[in-house]
Amino acid sequence: MKRMNRWICAALTLLLGLGLLGCSAKPLPDGFDADEVIKKAAEIVQLSTDGDYDAVIAMLRDDLKGAVTADQLRDGWAPVYEKAGAFTSITKTVLSGTADQSTGETYAVAQVLVKHASASLVYTLSFDKDLALVGLYLK
């Protein structure tokens, strides 16, 4: 089971793409609306904490939908939620931008701090210009 969780974490991290590795706190790229990115990030957090992993996978950009399944996401994230307890609130969202070094495509990155009954979790969610999900990570 532990090996499977490692594989799932690795697969989810790959969704960020190799070009996102050099990401530092850069401003939100041109063409992104901060309020819309925050709204989309909050929607993904809510779907995730509700256990609607199919809906989260449906938000992935089409070329990434085969990278991870709803069952794999559930297997990786459900134990984290069990330890963290019930969702309480989103306490902070920090936006930044990054670019894929090989294609030049820019992305909005939302780091969402979420309070649960027994722990705080951080989601790192990346979006393309159409606000399709291109990366997701839960810590």
C-alpha positions as CSV (number, residue, x, y, z in Angstrom):
1,M,0.0,0.0,0.0
2,K,2.9,2.4,0.9
3,R,4.5,1.6,-2.5
4,M,1.2,2.4,-4.2
5,N,0.9,5.8,-2.4
6,R,4.4,6.7,-3.5
7,W,3.5,5.9,-7.1
8,I,0.4,8.0,-6.8
9,C,2.3,10.9,-5.4
10,A,4.9,10.6,-8.1
11,A,2.2,10.5,-10.8
12,L,0.5,13.6,-9.4
13,T,3.8,15.4,-9.2
14,L,4.4,14.6,-12.8
15,L,1.3,16.5,-13.7
16,L,3.1,19.7,-12.8
17,G,5.4,19.0,-15.7
18,L,9.2,19.2,-15.9
19,G,9.0,22.8,-17.0
20,L,7.4,23.8,-13.7
21,L,10.4,22.6,-11.6
22,G,12.0,26.1,-11.7
23,C,9.0,27.7,-10.3
24,S,9.6,30.5,-7.8
25,A,7.3,33.2,-6.5
26,K,6.6,35.1,-9.7
27,P,3.5,37.2,-10.2
28,L,0.4,35.8,-11.8
29,P,1.0,35.8,-15.6
30,D,-0.8,38.2,-17.9
31,G,-4.2,37.0,-19.0
32,F,-5.1,35.4,-15.7
33,D,-7.8,36.8,-13.5
34,A,-6.8,36.4,-9.8
35,D,-10.5,36.1,-8.6
36,E,-11.2,33.4,-11.2
37,V,-8.1,31.4,-10.3
38,I,-9.0,31.6,-6.6
39,K,-12.6,30.6,-7.3
40,K,-11.5,27.6,-9.4
41,A,-8.9,26.5,-6.8
42,A,-11.6,26.7,-4.0
43,E,-13.9,24.6,-6.2
44,I,-11.3,21.9,-6.6
45,V,-10.6,21.9,-2.8
46,Q,-14.3,21.5,-2.1
47,L,-14.7,18.7,-4.6
48,S,-11.6,16.9,-3.2
49,T,-12.7,17.2,0.5
50,D,-16.2,16.0,-0.6
51,G,-14.5,12.9,-2.1
52,D,-15.7,13.7,-5.6
53,Y,-12.5,12.6,-7.3
54,D,-14.2,12.0,-10.6
55,A,-15.1,15.7,-10.8
56,V,-11.5,16.6,-10.0
57,I,-10.2,14.4,-12.7
58,A,-12.7,15.9,-15.1
59,M,-11.2,19.3,-14.5
60,L,-7.8,18.2,-15.8
61,R,-6.8,19.4,-19.2
62,D,-7.6,16.8,-21.8
63,D,-4.0,15.8,-22.5
64,L,-3.5,15.0,-18.8
65,K,-6.6,13.1,-18.0
66,G,-4.9,9.7,-18.7
67,A,-2.1,10.5,-16.2
68,V,-4.1,9.7,-13.1
69,T,-7.5,8.1,-12.4
70,A,-10.1,9.0,-9.8
71,D,-9.3,5.8,-8.0
72,Q,-5.6,6.6,-7.9
73,L,-6.4,10.1,-6.6
74,R,-8.7,8.6,-4.0
75,D,-6.1,6.0,-2.9
76,G,-3.5,8.7,-2.4
77,W,-5.6,11.5,-0.8
78,A,-8.3,9.7,1.2
79,P,-5.8,8.6,3.9
80,V,-4.5,12.2,4.2
81,Y,-8.1,13.4,4.7
82,E,-8.7,10.7,7.3
83,K,-5.8,11.9,9.4
84,A,-6.6,15.6,8.9
85,G,-10.2,15.3,9.9
86,A,-13.2,17.2,8.7
87,F,-12.8,20.2,6.4
88,T,-13.1,23.5,8.3
89,S,-12.1,26.4,5.9
90,I,-9.7,27.8,3.4
91,T,-7.5,30.1,5.4
92,K,-5.2,31.5,2.7
93,T,-4.6,31.4,-1.0
94,V,-1.4,32.6,-2.6
95,L,-1.1,33.0,-6.3
96,S,2.0,33.0,-8.5
97,G,2.9,32.2,-12.0
98,T,5.3,29.9,-13.8
99,A,6.1,28.9,-17.4
100,D,7.0,25.6,-19.0
101,Q,10.6,26.1,-20.1
102,S,10.2,23.9,-23.2
103,T,7.0,25.4,-24.6
104,G,6.8,28.8,-23.0
105,E,3.2,28.2,-21.9
106,T,2.4,30.1,-18.8
107,Y,0.5,28.8,-15.8
108,A,-1.2,30.2,-12.7
109,V,-0.3,28.4,-9.5
110,A,-2.5,28.6,-6.5
111,Q,-1.2,27.4,-3.1
112,V,-4.3,26.9,-0.9
113,L,-3.9,26.5,2.8
114,V,-6.8,24.5,4.2
115,K,-7.7,24.0,7.8
116,H,-9.2,20.7,8.9
117,A,-10.2,19.5,12.3
118,S,-6.8,17.9,13.1
119,A,-4.4,19.4,10.6
120,S,-3.8,22.0,8.0
121,L,-3.2,20.9,4.4
122,V,-1.6,22.7,1.4
123,Y,-2.9,22.2,-2.1
124,T,-0.7,23.3,-5.0
125,L,-2.9,23.7,-8.0
126,S,-1.7,24.8,-11.5
127,F,-4.0,26.1,-14.2
128,D,-3.6,26.9,-17.9
129,K,-5.1,30.1,-19.5
130,D,-8.4,28.3,-19.9
131,L,-8.3,27.4,-16.1
132,A,-8.0,23.8,-16.9
133,L,-6.2,21.9,-14.2
134,V,-2.6,21.0,-15.2
135,G,-1.1,20.1,-11.9
136,L,-2.3,19.1,-8.4
137,Y,-0.4,18.3,-5.3
138,L,-1.6,17.8,-1.7
139,K,0.7,18.0,1.3
